[in-house]
Amino acid sequence: MAGIAGINKPDQNKLIDKMLDKISYRGNAKKIIFSSKYSTMGIITNGIQSKDVDSFIKENCVKDYFGEEHLAEAKEIDGTLQLKRDVLGVAPLYYGYNVEGTLCFASEFKAMLEVTKDIKELLPGTILIDNKPVQYFKVKADHSLNYEQNIIAQQLFNLLDDKIKKSVSDNKACCWLSGGLDSSIMASLLSQYVDKLYTFSAGVKGAQDLEYSKIMSDYLKSIHHEIIVTPEEMIKILPDVIYHLETFDALLIRSSITNFIVSKEASNYVEHVFSGEGGDELFGGYDYLKKIPLKKLNDELIDITYRLHNTALQRVDRSAAAFGTTASVIFANPDVVEFAFKISPQLKIMNGKEKWILRLSMKDKLPKEIFDRAKAKFWEGAGVGEILAEYANKKISDSDFQKERKLKNGWELNSKEELLYYRIFKEHFGDLDNLDWMGKTKII
């Protein structure tokens, strides 16, 4: 990952330095701040992205860039800053205006607080031009692939395989491995192109994810790291997780606990990791989707795909960035996204089996236990949910919950667990009136 920040005003080096300091963990290889006639911009990078910084400066821009699926860019054009974000929002980008009405931006919300509390999130697939957001990419479900399912499955395999191959830059690679279908696909494809494949999984003792990750790692003969997490460790890490995530969304925080722990361990070995996020949204991986009529399925998939930037992709970015690593999310590649929505919904959920066409694309390339494994939510598979809910119930009384659950902006917290997280969030960032920049998990 890289971290970027800037303001549409010259000679603001000290201010940009303060902003970058707030997100310094996103890169420890290089920090550069430069000023033009109209603006001041800065970037911090890890070892992977630092080689590109000089070319960015020549273009009078800064980028958090690693492949077509990972882009946050600010570029000065005719004296005005233009901002751009990748199609699904793998790379985060926030913007706002200071008291003088001057445009400023940063990779994370906490850096923006150095300049303004008027903060907005640049949405995925959007460019900010002349201070107006313009959508440049929109998912369309056209169902134009009318071939026999085995042909479509082979085309899907070839596409994923090509994107993985182009993303590998070393003889070793790392994959966060939950033992679910999506992360197992990433690990399987990676294993073809590297001499050393590191895989990492975490969960409480006896968690499903640990069991299935072991099956997959044994199958691939990867260098596997299994981390057993205790309830005490989860509770201890909560403030750090919430600080990096910049949210109090209970479901997102639940799913991020073990991801943070895995990311920290992986950073000891590599600067670049692979994640399987996005497969459930593109190919119909959630159990509730089976209850939706097929003619309405793609509408729901598009909806949850466009929410990824505030859910799973936010978890991926902040988990990786917290420890200075870069995450590749192959399912978020524009070509993969477009291909997925050309596939008929009948091939996504078939005979009650979710992600059927994706499974078929990997036939004979995965162990049977992985090929057949049903979807488990990230926090369920790792065994996290009940532990955190019980802890919150002990910490927060019924009367405190009723008294504190309604926020200044009118939002109502859904549970004592969410109130616990909000209290920690408030300790980090203060009691904010404006939370419009923060997305929330869709309640199903």
Summary of the structure (lengths in Angstrom):
residues: 444
radius of gyration: 21.4
end to end distance: 31.6
largest distance: 62.3
contacts: 1608
relative contact order: 0.13
helix: 44%
strand: 19%
